[in-house]
Amino acid sequence: VQLQASGGGLVQAGGSLRLSCAQSGKTYSINSIGWYRQAPGKQRDLVARIGRGDRINYADAVKGRFTISTDSAKNMAYLQMNSLKPEDTGLYYCNALAGLGDTYEFWGQGTLVTVSS
């Protein structure tokens, strides 16, 4: 599985961005897609994850502002980010868990989101 994240950029606080994650390869083996964020000098944390049957979970910090979705026909996943805050700044990574028991984990390259105050 290969993942390609895009859609990052510079936005003012209160603005919106939509990140995209294009999947290729053995996409049929993917069980869930997640978006992670890594702020400067901090660890990489889960922002949102969507699994089979549209099971979704969000980090508390983004609930009500971010929406994760997928388009299986296009092998795409999205993260709609609204009401952005400066603390949302960071590198956003697309992640996939695949195979029986989520044996395999794949990462895309990061896309940078910068929210100015």
C-alpha positions as CSV (number, residue, x, y, z in Angstrom):
1,V,0.0,0.0,0.0
2,Q,1.2,3.5,-0.9
3,L,-0.2,6.6,0.6
4,Q,0.1,10.2,-0.8
5,A,-1.1,13.0,1.4
6,S,-1.8,16.5,0.0
7,G,-3.7,19.7,0.7
8,G,-1.7,21.4,3.4
9,G,-1.0,25.1,3.3
10,L,-1.0,28.3,5.2
11,V,-4.4,29.5,6.6
12,Q,-5.5,32.1,9.1
13,A,-7.1,31.1,12.3
14,G,-10.8,30.3,11.8
15,G,-10.2,29.2,8.3
16,S,-10.6,25.8,6.6
17,L,-8.5,23.3,4.7
18,R,-9.2,19.8,3.3
19,L,-6.5,17.2,3.3
20,S,-6.5,14.3,0.9
21,C,-4.9,10.9,1.1
22,A,-4.6,8.9,-2.1
23,Q,-4.2,5.2,-1.7
24,S,-2.7,2.8,-4.2
25,G,-1.4,-0.8,-4.3
26,K,-3.3,-3.5,-2.3
27,T,-6.0,-1.1,-1.1
28,Y,-8.4,-4.0,-0.6
29,S,-6.4,-5.0,2.4
30,I,-6.9,-1.6,4.2
31,N,-9.0,-1.9,7.4
32,S,-8.7,1.7,8.5
33,I,-7.3,5.1,7.5
34,G,-6.0,7.6,10.1
35,W,-4.7,11.1,10.1
36,Y,-1.9,12.0,12.5
37,R,-0.5,15.3,13.4
38,Q,3.1,16.2,14.5
39,A,3.6,19.6,15.9
40,P,7.1,21.0,16.0
41,G,9.1,19.3,18.8
42,K,6.2,17.0,19.7
43,Q,5.3,13.5,19.1
44,R,3.0,12.3,16.4
45,D,-0.6,12.0,17.7
46,L,-3.8,10.6,16.2
47,V,-6.3,13.2,14.9
48,A,-8.9,11.0,13.4
49,R,-9.4,7.4,12.2
50,I,-12.1,5.8,10.0
51,G,-12.6,2.1,9.8
52,R,-14.8,-0.4,8.0
53,G,-18.4,0.3,8.5
54,D,-17.5,4.0,8.9
55,R,-16.4,3.5,12.5
56,I,-14.9,6.9,13.3
57,N,-13.0,8.3,16.3
58,Y,-11.6,11.8,16.8
59,A,-9.1,13.3,19.1
60,D,-10.9,15.4,21.7
61,A,-9.1,18.5,20.5
62,V,-10.7,18.3,17.0
63,K,-14.2,17.0,17.8
64,G,-16.8,19.2,16.2
65,R,-14.3,20.9,13.9
66,F,-12.7,18.1,11.8
67,T,-14.4,15.5,9.7
68,I,-12.8,12.4,8.3
69,S,-14.3,10.6,5.3
70,T,-13.5,8.2,2.5
71,D,-14.4,7.6,-1.1
72,S,-13.7,4.0,-1.7
73,A,-14.4,4.2,-5.4
74,K,-11.6,6.7,-5.8
75,N,-9.3,5.1,-3.1
76,M,-9.3,8.5,-1.3
77,A,-9.6,9.6,2.3
78,Y,-10.1,13.2,3.4
79,L,-9.8,15.3,6.5
80,Q,-12.0,18.4,6.4
81,M,-10.6,20.9,8.9
82,N,-12.8,23.8,9.9
83,S,-12.4,26.6,12.5
84,L,-8.7,26.0,12.5
85,K,-6.6,27.2,15.4
86,P,-2.9,28.0,15.6
87,E,-2.4,24.8,17.8
88,D,-3.6,22.8,14.8
89,T,-0.3,23.7,13.1
90,G,1.9,20.7,12.2
91,L,2.8,18.0,9.7
92,Y,-0.2,15.9,9.0
93,Y,0.4,12.2,8.0
94,C,-2.0,9.7,6.4
95,N,-1.8,6.2,8.0
96,A,-3.3,2.9,6.9
97,L,-3.7,-0.3,8.9
98,A,-4.1,-3.4,6.7
99,G,-4.2,-7.1,6.7
100,L,-5.6,-9.6,9.2
101,G,-5.5,-8.1,12.7
102,D,-4.0,-4.9,11.3
103,T,-0.7,-6.6,10.9
104,Y,0.6,-4.1,8.4
105,E,1.0,-0.3,8.9
106,F,1.7,2.2,6.2
107,W,2.5,5.9,6.3
108,G,2.4,8.6,3.7
109,Q,4.6,11.6,3.6
110,G,3.5,14.5,5.7
111,T,1.7,17.6,4.4
112,L,2.3,20.8,6.3
113,V,-0.5,22.8,7.8
114,T,0.3,26.2,9.2
115,V,-2.4,28.2,11.0
116,S,-1.5,31.8,11.7
117,S,-3.1,33.8,14.5
